[in-house]
C-alpha cells in the first residue's frame, strides 16, 4: 500500500513577505520620505494650470522633528486647537462688549439723548 502525503506545500513567494514590508514601512516612518511633483497644462506655450504636489510621509515624531505640526493647530483636526480658538473668540467678543458698554466705540445714541434733553 502506498502512503499519500496530505501536507500542503507552501505557496510560492511572489513578493516581499509581510515582515519585510513592515520593516520598510517602519524605516520610512522613522526617517520620512518626500515625494514631489509638478503637473503643468500648457496650450500653445501659454501656461493654463500648474499643480505642485508635495507629499511628506513620516511618523508623528519624525514630522515634529522636521518642524511639521499643523494637525495640532488645525481646529478641524484637534479638539485642543478648537477649544483654544473658541477661547480667543470669546475674549475678543468680551472686549467688544466692554468697549460698547463703556462708549469707546463712538456710539452716538448717548450724545443724541443728551441733545434731546438739552432741547426740552
Secondary structure, 3 states (H helix, E strand, C coil): CCCCCCCCCCCCCCCCCHHHHHHHHHHHHHHCEEEEEEEEEEECCEEEEEEEEEEEECCHHHHHHCCCCHHHHCCCCCHHHHHHHHHHHHHHHHHHHHHHHHCCCCCCHHHHHHHHHHHC
